[in-house]
Amino acid sequence: MRHDAGSLAASVSPPRPATGPGEFEPFLTAREVAERLRVAPCTVLRYFEDGVLPGRRLRAGRFHPVRFRWSEIEAALDFEDGHR
């Protein structure tokens, strides 16, 4: 079953308290993001590759691990949801 960004925004788990200025926001793995969005980790990685979800590779190269910040994921999904 394929998901689009709009359906992802509707299925997001309740947000955790936002970090304030100067507070550390941990990086999340694709699996952790997938659990919050209720999709498969491969869907998160595909959306990253397609430019739908923001993230960063730990090293250069296509097959190195990707990490995400939840605040950036929420902002991207809010943007996608608002532009449909």
Buried (B, 14 or more C-beta within 10 A) or exposed (E): EEBEBEBBBEEBEEEEEEEEEEEEEEBBBBEBBBBBBEBBBEBBBBBBEEEBBBBEEEEEEEEEEBBBBBBBBBEBBEEBBEEE
